[in-house]
C-alpha cells in the first residue's frame, strides 16, 4: 500500500468515526491528488466549472 493510499484510508476512517461519509467522487478526487494524477488546483478548478454551470 502506497503512502497516498494509507492517507486516503485514514481520511475515510476519520470521517467514519465522526459519522460522515465521503462520496465516491470526493474519494476519487483525493486519490487523483494523492497519486499525482492531478493537482489540488486542477481538482478545485474542475469543481468550480462543474458547479458554475448548474
MMTF fields as JSON, N, C-alpha, C and O atoms, coordinates in Angstrom:
{
  "mmtfVersion": "1.0.0",
  "mmtfProducer": "UNKNOWN",
  "numBonds": 215,
  "numAtoms": 216,
  "numGroups": 54,
  "numChains": 1,
  "numModels": 1,
  "chainsPerModel": [1],
  "groupsPerChain": [54],
  "chainIdList": ["A"],
  "bondAtomList": [4, 2, 8, 6, 12, 10, 16, 14, 20, 18, 24, 22, 28, 26, 32, 30, 36, 34, 40, 38, 44, 42, 48, 46, 52, 50, 56, 54, 60, 58, 64, 62, 68, 66, 72, 70, 76, 74, 80, 78, 84, 82, 88, 86, 92, 90, 96, 94, 100, 98, 104, 102, 108, 106, 112, 110, 116, 114, 120, 118, 124, 122, 128, 126, 132, 130, 136, 134, 140, 138, 144, 142, 148, 146, 152, 150, 156, 154, 160, 158, 164, 162, 168, 166, 172, 170, 176, 174, 180, 178, 184, 182, 188, 186, 192, 190, 196, 194, 200, 198, 204, 202, 208, 206, 212, 210],
  "bondOrderList": [1, 1, 1, 1, 1, 1, 1, 1, 1, 1, 1, 1, 1, 1, 1, 1, 1, 1, 1, 1, 1, 1, 1, 1, 1, 1, 1, 1, 1, 1, 1, 1, 1, 1, 1, 1, 1, 1, 1, 1, 1, 1, 1, 1, 1, 1, 1, 1, 1, 1, 1, 1, 1],
  "groupList": [{"groupName": "UNK", "atomNameList": ["N", "CA", "C", "O"], "elementList": ["N", "C", "C", "O"], "formalChargeList": [0, 0, 0, 0], "bondAtomList": [1, 0, 2, 1, 3, 2], "bondOrderList": [1, 1, 2], "singleLetterCode": "X", "chemCompType": "L-PEPTIDE LINKING"}],
  "groupTypeList": [0, 0, 0, 0, 0, 0, 0, 0, 0, 0, 0, 0, 0, 0, 0, 0, 0, 0, 0, 0, 0, 0, 0, 0, 0, 0, 0, 0, 0, 0, 0, 0, 0, 0, 0, 0, 0, 0, 0, 0, 0, 0, 0, 0, 0, 0, 0, 0, 0, 0, 0, 0, 0, 0],
  "groupIdList": [1, 2, 3, 4, 5, 6, 7, 8, 9, 10, 11, 12, 13, 14, 15, 16, 17, 18, 19, 20, 21, 22, 23, 24, 25, 26, 27, 28, 29, 30, 31, 32, 33, 34, 35, 36, 37, 38, 39, 40, 41, 42, 43, 44, 45, 46, 47, 48, 49, 50, 51, 52, 53, 54],
  "secStructList": [7, 7, 2, 2, 2, 2, 2, 2, 2, 2, 2, 2, 2, 2, 2, 2, 2, 6, 6, 7, 7, 7, 7, 2, 2, 2, 2, 2, 2, 2, 2, 2, 2, 2, 2, 6, 1, 1, 7, 2, 2, 2, 2, 2, 2, 2, 2, 2, 2, 2, 2, 2, 7, 7],
  "xCoordList": [0.853, 0.0, 0.896, 1.824, 0.597, 1.402, 1.003, -0.023, 1.822, 1.545, 0.233, -0.542, -0.022, -1.278, -2.486, -3.536, -2.376, -3.476, -3.703, -4.844, -2.629, -2.738, -3.388, -4.249, -2.974, -3.557, -5.051, -5.845, -5.431, -6.837, -7.643, -8.747, -7.098, -7.766, -7.958, -9.008, -6.954, -7.054, -8.127, -8.867, -8.211, -9.221, -10.617, -11.496, -10.818, -12.12, -12.473, -13.617, -11.497, -11.719, -12.071, -12.957, -11.388, -11.665, -13.083, -13.797, -13.49, -14.857, -15.857, -16.873, -15.582, -16.492, -16.655, -17.762, -15.57, -15.635, -16.576, -17.278, -16.592, -17.45, -18.86, -19.686, -19.139, -20.461, -20.72, -21.873, -19.655, -19.789, -19.246, -18.435, -19.69, -19.167, -18.552, -18.838, -17.715, -17.102, -17.664, -17.658, -18.146, -18.719, -17.638, -16.443, -18.096, -17.163, -16.378, -15.189, -17.053, -16.386, -15.296, -14.206, -15.589, -14.591, -13.42, -12.259, -13.739, -12.672, -11.803, -10.579, -12.436, -11.704, -10.799, -9.645, -11.325, -10.519, -9.342, -8.233, -9.567, -8.463, -7.417, -6.218, -7.87, -6.95, -6.142, -4.943, -6.8, -6.1, -5.02, -3.919, -5.341, -4.366, -3.215, -2.05, -3.532, -2.507, -1.582, -0.408, -2.111, -1.298, -0.528, 0.291, -0.799, -0.095, -0.75, -0.193, -1.927, -2.621, -3.192, -3.4, -3.443, -3.977, -3.488, -3.236, -3.358, -3.006, -4.298, -5.384, -4.173, -5.371, -6.022, -7.245, -5.206, -5.751, -6.556, -7.597, -6.095, -6.849, -8.204, -9.218, -8.211, -9.464, -10.412, -11.597, -9.898, -10.731, -11.269, -12.447, -10.431, -10.876, -11.981, -12.961, -11.82, -12.835, -14.157, -15.224, -14.085, -15.306, -15.978, -17.204, -15.194, -15.766, -16.493, -17.592, -15.89, -16.551, -17.823, -18.844, -17.772, -18.928, -20.107, -21.229, -19.866, -20.962, -21.356, -22.452, -20.507, -20.853, -21.879, -22.659, -21.876, -22.804, -24.211, -25.156, -24.376, -25.708, -26.576, -27.718],
  "yCoordList": [-1.178, 0.0, 1.239, 1.355, 2.154, 3.367, 4.353, 4.188, 5.369, 6.372, 7.102, 7.342, 7.458, 8.181, 7.285, 7.788, 5.988, 5.071, 4.982, 4.92, 4.976, 4.97, 6.255, 6.23, 7.377, 8.673, 8.717, 9.189, 8.223, 8.209, 7.319, 7.681, 6.177, 5.269, 5.95, 5.798, 6.698, 7.425, 8.511, 8.704, 9.215, 10.26, 9.649, 10.147, 8.565, 7.901, 7.392, 7.517, 6.82, 6.328, 7.432, 7.263, 8.558, 9.694, 10.212, 10.501, 10.331, 10.754, 9.757, 10.156, 8.465, 7.428, 7.52, 7.363, 7.771, 7.925, 9.055, 8.975, 10.104, 11.265, 11.077, 11.987, 9.905, 9.62, 10.222, 10.392, 10.548, 11.146, 10.192, 9.317, 10.364, 9.569, 10.495, 11.692, 9.922, 10.656, 10.062, 8.844, 10.913, 10.425, 9.763, 9.979, 8.952, 8.296, 9.332, 9.155, 10.417, 11.472, 12.148, 12.416, 12.422, 13.048, 12.11, 12.519, 10.857, 9.864, 9.76, 9.659, 9.785, 9.73, 10.958, 10.832, 12.144, 13.363, 13.328, 13.717, 12.864, 12.748, 11.755, 11.973, 10.67, 9.671, 10.239, 9.985, 11.008, 11.643, 12.606, 12.646, 13.383, 14.318, 13.559, 13.872, 12.568, 11.816, 11.025, 10.837, 10.555, 9.754, 10.606, 10.096, 11.909, 12.797, 12.924, 13.565, 12.323, 12.422, 13.819, 14.235, 14.537, 15.899, 16.681, 16.113, 17.972, 18.839, 19.263, 19.16, 19.733, 20.193, 21.341, 21.476, 22.169, 23.312, 22.846, 23.43, 21.803, 21.271, 20.726, 20.924, 20.044, 19.5, 20.633, 20.589, 21.644, 22.781, 23.509, 23.865, 23.726, 24.394, 23.595, 24.167, 22.269, 21.415, 21.486, 21.515, 21.514, 21.612, 22.961, 23.037, 24.021, 25.355, 25.39, 25.936, 24.811, 24.769, 23.932, 24.322, 22.798, 21.905, 22.605, 22.538, 23.273, 23.879, 25.251, 25.726, 25.893, 27.19, 26.997, 27.904, 25.824, 25.54, 25.251, 25.365, 24.883, 24.473, 25.66, 25.493],
  "zCoordList": [0.0, 0.0, 0.0, 0.801, -0.913, -1.01, 0.081, 0.741, 0.259, 1.292, 1.025, 1.95, -0.24, -0.507, -0.258, 0.144, -0.48, -0.178, 1.334, 1.792, 2.092, 3.558, 4.044, 4.923, 3.47, 3.851, 3.539, 4.352, 2.358, 1.972, 2.917, 3.325, 3.257, 4.194, 5.551, 6.176, 6.009, 7.274, 7.219, 8.184, 6.102, 5.945, 5.991, 6.695, 5.239, 5.217, 6.612, 7.048, 7.312, 8.663, 9.638, 10.476, 9.536, 10.411, 10.184, 11.144, 8.934, 8.645, 9.211, 9.78, 9.063, 9.563, 11.076, 11.591, 11.785, 13.242, 13.618, 14.626, 12.813, 13.063, 12.505, 12.588, 11.938, 11.402, 10.041, 9.643, 9.321, 7.996, 6.948, 7.251, 5.732, 4.626, 3.592, 3.551, 2.773, 1.666, 0.382, 0.204, -0.507, -1.762, -2.61, -2.413, -3.559, -4.485, -5.275, -5.539, -5.651, -6.425, -5.598, -6.104, -4.331, -3.46, -3.234, -3.275, -2.998, -2.794, -4.048, -3.955, -5.207, -6.468, -6.627, -7.038, -6.303, -6.405, -5.447, -5.815, -4.221, -3.259, -3.748, -3.574, -4.357, -4.887, -6.051, -6.162, -6.918, -8.045, -7.552, -8.101, -6.513, -5.951, -5.309, -5.555, -4.493, -3.779, -4.678, -4.359, -5.81, -6.717, -7.72, -8.485, -7.708, -8.628, -9.994, -10.885, -10.174, -11.455, -11.678, -12.817, -10.591, -10.681, -9.475, -8.413, -9.646, -8.518, -7.818, -8.388, -6.6, -5.883, -6.631, -6.628, -7.272, -8.01, -9.214, -9.518, -9.907, -11.039, -10.582, -11.252, -9.448, -8.911, -8.532, -8.863, -7.841, -7.439, -8.676, -8.722, -9.654, -10.883, -11.569, -12.046, -11.619, -12.223, -11.472, -12.085, -10.147, -9.346, -9.545, -9.627, -9.623, -9.871, -11.206, -11.301, -12.236, -13.547, -13.492, -14.058, -12.825, -12.727, -12.067, -12.57, -10.952, -10.217, -10.75, -10.452, -11.518, -12.106, -13.229, -13.522, -13.852, -14.95, -14.469, -15.248, -13.224, -12.722, -12.406, -11.977]
}
